[in-house]
Amino acid sequence: MIFSDADLIALAITLKLALISTGILLGLGTPLAWWLARTRWRLKFLLEAVVALPLVLPPTVLGFYLLLVLGPHGPVGGLMETLGGRPLAFTFTGLVIGSVFYSMPFVVQPLQNAFAALGSRPLDVAATLGASPLDRFFTVAVPLARPGFLTAAVLGFAHTVGEFGVVLMIGGNIPGVTQVVSIAIYDHVEGLEYAHAHWLSAALLLMSFLMLVVVYGVNRRFRLAQP
């Protein structure tokens, strides 16, 4: 077999993690990106810096602090234990939280750029026709910014699939629970199982390439369709 049963489970966990994280990021990142693109607050650069921090912060640093927060002695993990639950470190939920933090700029920044590129004219025209702010957002801004949504979704998904440092720190390497593909590849290399590492790496390489092809192809068609 090209993939072992453990590899297939790691692939399933990775895809599940990427889908859930991307959905959460789009839900949280869309209003944040809209506000950042439209606000005139003079200190917004501070929030932009916070959002972009994972771009320059080593993944192990972010994972370490998340581990402290979500672990049994951290504020969130301790609260979970007090309420009768279990700490979120070394769980799939902890992986989702870490992925959301680490992939945030890859979703927010494309959306913010797409919203900023709209300008104010389409929204002003809709306002003169009696559209409410919510109507203007969903009927004007969102359709015009759909290439940005596609880019944000693909980048967020692909970045989550390729995570290593954050997921290893916050989730560990528990087969069937928190072992994702990037960690499985590392395990295969450590065990000198280069054939398994090759096939898993090739699968991620092909998937990443196809997703980028879709993004560039759709964005090109959108630009050509613009008057």
Residue pairs with C-beta under 8 A, 6 or more apart in sequence:
2 199
3 11
3 196
3 199
3 200
4 196
6 175
6 176
6 179
6 184
7 181
7 184
7 196
7 199
7 200
9 175
9 176
9 179
10 175
10 179
10 180
10 181
10 183
10 184
10 200
11 181
11 200
11 203
13 92
13 176
13 177
13 178
13 179
13 180
14 161
14 180
14 181
14 182
15 161
16 92
17 92
17 95
17 96
17 99
17 160
17 167
17 180
18 99
18 157
18 158
18 160
18 161
19 157
20 96
21 96
21 99
21 100
21 103
21 156
21 157
21 160
22 103
22 107
22 153
22 156
22 157
22 160
24 96
24 100
25 100
25 103
25 104
25 107
25 108
25 152
25 156
26 107
26 149
26 152
26 153
26 156
28 100
29 104
29 107
29 108
29 111
29 152
30 111
30 149
32 51
32 108
33 107
33 108
33 109
33 111
33 112
33 114
33 115
34 111
34 115
34 137
34 141
36 44
36 47
36 48
36 51
36 108
36 112
37 111
37 112
37 113
37 115
37 116
38 115
51 104
51 105
51 108
51 109
52 105
52 109
53 105
54 62
54 101
54 102
54 103
54 104
54 105
55 105
58 165
59 102
59 163
59 164
59 165
59 166
59 169
60 165
60 166
60 168
60 169
62 98
62 101
62 102
62 165
62 166
62 169
63 98
63 165
63 166
63 167
63 168
63 169
63 170
64 169
66 94
66 97
66 98
66 101
66 166
66 169
66 170
67 74
67 89
67 169
67 170
68 74
69 75
69 76
69 77
70 76
70 77
70 87
70 88
70 89
70 94
70 97
70 170
71 77
71 87
71 89
72 78
72 81
72 87
72 89
74 87
74 89
76 87
76 88
77 87
77 88
77 89
78 87
80 86
80 87
80 88
81 87
88 94
88 97
89 170
89 171
90 170
90 171
90 172
90 174
90 177
90 178
91 171
91 177
91 178
92 171
92 177
92 178
94 170
94 171
94 178
95 167
95 170
95 171
95 178
95 180
97 170
98 163
98 166
98 167
98 169
98 170
98 171
99 160
99 163
99 166
99 167
101 166
102 159
102 160
102 163
102 166
103 155
103 156
103 159
103 160
103 163
106 152
106 155
106 156
106 159
107 152
107 153
107 155
107 156
108 152
110 148
110 151
110 152
110 155
111 145
111 148
111 149
111 152
113 148
114 145
114 147
114 148
114 149
114 151
114 152
115 141
115 145
115 148
117 145
117 148
118 140
118 141
118 144
118 145
122 140
122 141
122 144
123 136
123 140
123 141
126 135
126 136
126 139
126 140
127 136
131 139
131 140
142 149
146 222
147 218
147 219
147 222
150 214
150 215
150 218
150 219
151 215
151 219
154 211
154 212
154 214
154 215
155 215
157 211
158 207
158 208
158 211
158 212
161 181
161 182
161 204
161 207
161 208
162 182
162 204
162 208
163 180
163 182
164 182
164 183
164 186
167 178
167 180
167 182
167 183
168 183
171 177
171 178
171 180
172 178
173 179
173 183
173 187
179 187
181 200
181 203
181 204
182 204
184 200
185 197
185 200
185 201
188 194
188 196
188 197
188 200
189 197
